[in-house]
Amino acid sequence: RRRRRGIPGRRQVTIPLIAFGCAMALLKTEASLADPVSVYVRRKGFPLQLRELQFYDLRVDLYAFSPVKSLTVAVEFNLYKWRRAVAQASLYQLCSDWVFIAVPVSTVPRLDIDLLREYGIGLIAVSDSTHCRQILAPLQSSVVRADYRRTYINLLRR
């Protein structure tokens, strides 16, 4: 069974609701995205992590570093207001090599994938409390500030 929603004139992503091979649990809060995304990011090679990292008057929901890859990743969690997540994530490109937004799988069809691609922001779909899948790979940030990045890496290594 497939579900397709979206805005006319925009490229949509259609993914099977059973794509994750499990029944979809209700993800009712942004905090419910934290554990599955943290595990997913750790499995992708980013073991050093902090949640709710202060960045000016914003908070990066998850910030992680891979000593092996020497890369940082910032993830913004969002349930429905994906445009706001894109705005925040674009700011996080100042302090992170890669930036993602993470949303419930049910929100993915409503996203403007071309907009995410244009800004170089990756997309992670969360199906339940244990399953995540990368829908769109991020581009490496061309505006990352070395001083912000270094400060946050040192904070993670403490």
Buried (B, 14 or more C-beta within 10 A) or exposed (E): EEEEEBEEEEEBBEBEBEBBEEEBBEBEEBEBBBEBBBBBBBEBEBBBBBBEBEBEEEEBBBBBBBEEEEBBBBBBBBBEEBEEBBEBBBBBBBBBBBBBBBBBBBBBBBBBBEBBBEBBBBBBBBBBBEBBBBBBEBBEBEEBEEEBBEEBBEBBEE
